[in-house]
Amino acid sequence: MSVELDYAFLAQWARVNGDGTLTAVDASFLRVSGLPGSLFPMAIAGRVRFLGEPYSADLLIELEGPGASVAFSATVTADETSSYGDGRRHSLFALTTQVPIIEPGEYRVTISLDGKRARVLIFTVATRSEPD
């Protein structure tokens, strides 16, 4: 395989900056709580490492949990400016969205590259009945 997921994490918000860096806010959470029917901001971010040509891959991010299921797909490509040592290149990604709190329970974010599962990130959603 000429492509691998170097790292990935959950955050409240994330973006890829124009200078080739990644910015994240409240990264690596394990638990979210909120009122039923409310939305919580969530981002999935990471770096795809290419060990040789081709320097592109299909990225699939799937979120599954009680009462929720959604998938996002894109093609990630690394250009010449992301080269480092021995023909390696990388591509950063960030997906920021809002997820409805429908039911409490375990949620899984599965990240796949070229149809092969690369990582599963898990977090728990808890509901509360009154605003804080």
C-alpha positions as CSV (number, residue, x, y, z in Angstrom):
1,M,0.0,0.0,0.0
2,S,1.4,3.4,-1.0
3,V,-0.9,5.4,1.3
4,E,-1.5,5.3,5.1
5,L,-3.3,7.4,7.7
6,D,-0.5,9.0,9.7
7,Y,-2.8,10.4,12.4
8,A,-6.4,11.4,13.0
9,F,-8.4,12.9,15.8
10,L,-11.7,14.4,16.8
11,A,-12.0,18.1,17.7
12,Q,-14.7,20.7,18.2
13,W,-13.4,22.6,15.2
14,A,-10.5,22.2,12.8
15,R,-9.2,23.6,9.5
16,V,-6.2,23.2,7.1
17,N,-4.4,26.5,6.8
18,G,-3.0,28.0,3.7
19,D,0.5,27.6,5.0
20,G,0.1,23.8,5.1
21,T,-0.5,23.5,8.9
22,L,-3.5,22.2,10.8
23,T,-5.4,24.2,13.5
24,A,-7.7,22.4,15.9
25,V,-9.8,23.6,18.9
26,D,-10.7,21.2,21.8
27,A,-9.0,18.2,20.1
28,S,-9.1,14.6,21.2
29,F,-12.4,14.6,23.1
30,L,-13.9,11.4,24.3
31,R,-17.3,12.6,25.6
32,V,-20.0,15.1,24.5
33,S,-23.1,16.1,26.4
34,G,-26.1,18.2,25.5
35,L,-29.8,18.5,25.3
36,P,-31.7,16.0,23.1
37,G,-32.4,17.7,19.7
38,S,-29.4,20.1,20.0
39,L,-26.4,20.1,17.8
40,F,-22.7,19.8,18.8
41,P,-19.8,21.0,16.7
42,M,-17.4,18.3,15.6
43,A,-14.4,18.0,13.4
44,I,-12.4,15.1,12.2
45,A,-8.8,16.0,11.1
46,G,-5.6,14.2,10.2
47,R,-2.8,13.6,7.9
48,V,-2.6,11.1,5.0
49,R,0.9,10.0,4.2
50,F,1.9,8.8,0.7
51,L,4.9,6.5,0.5
52,G,5.1,6.8,-3.3
53,E,3.0,7.3,-6.4
54,P,0.1,7.7,-6.9
55,Y,-0.1,10.8,-4.7
56,S,-3.9,10.7,-4.3
57,A,-6.4,8.5,-2.4
58,D,-10.1,8.2,-1.8
59,L,-10.9,9.3,1.7
60,L,-14.2,8.1,3.4
61,I,-15.3,9.3,6.8
62,E,-18.4,7.5,8.3
63,L,-20.1,8.6,11.5
64,E,-22.4,6.0,13.1
65,G,-24.2,6.1,16.4
66,P,-27.6,5.5,18.0
67,G,-30.1,7.2,15.7
68,A,-27.4,8.7,13.4
69,S,-25.5,7.7,10.4
70,V,-23.7,9.9,7.8
71,A,-20.8,9.6,5.4
72,F,-18.5,12.1,3.7
73,S,-16.1,11.3,0.9
74,A,-13.4,13.1,-0.9
75,T,-10.2,12.5,-2.9
76,V,-7.1,13.7,-1.1
77,T,-4.0,14.6,-3.2
78,A,-0.5,15.6,-2.2
79,D,1.4,18.0,-4.4
80,E,5.1,18.6,-4.8
81,T,5.3,21.2,-2.0
82,S,4.3,18.5,0.5
83,S,7.4,16.3,-0.3
84,Y,9.7,15.1,2.5
85,G,12.4,12.4,2.4
86,D,12.5,9.4,0.1
87,G,9.6,10.5,-2.2
88,R,7.1,10.8,0.6
89,R,4.3,13.3,0.5
90,H,1.4,14.2,2.8
91,S,-2.0,15.7,2.6
92,L,-3.8,17.3,5.6
93,F,-7.6,17.1,5.9
94,A,-10.2,18.6,8.2
95,L,-14.0,18.1,8.1
96,T,-16.0,20.4,10.4
97,T,-19.7,19.8,10.8
98,Q,-22.5,19.7,13.4
99,V,-24.0,16.5,14.7
100,P,-27.5,16.2,16.2
101,I,-27.8,14.8,19.7
102,I,-30.5,12.2,19.1
103,E,-29.8,9.5,21.6
104,P,-27.1,8.9,24.2
105,G,-24.6,6.2,23.5
106,E,-21.4,5.3,21.7
107,Y,-20.6,6.9,18.4
108,R,-17.9,5.7,16.0
109,V,-16.0,7.6,13.3
110,T,-14.5,5.2,10.7
111,I,-11.8,6.6,8.4
112,S,-11.0,4.6,5.3
113,L,-8.5,5.1,2.5
114,D,-9.0,3.6,-0.9
115,G,-11.7,1.3,0.5
116,K,-9.6,0.0,3.5
117,R,-10.4,0.9,7.0
118,A,-7.5,2.9,8.5
119,R,-8.8,4.1,11.9
120,V,-11.8,4.1,14.2
121,L,-12.3,6.9,16.6
122,I,-14.9,6.4,19.4
123,F,-16.7,8.9,21.6
124,T,-19.7,8.8,23.9
125,V,-22.8,11.1,23.7
126,A,-24.7,11.8,27.0
127,T,-27.9,13.7,27.1
128,R,-29.1,16.0,29.9
129,S,-32.6,17.2,30.5
130,E,-32.0,20.9,31.4
131,P,-29.6,23.6,30.2
132,D,-26.6,24.2,32.4
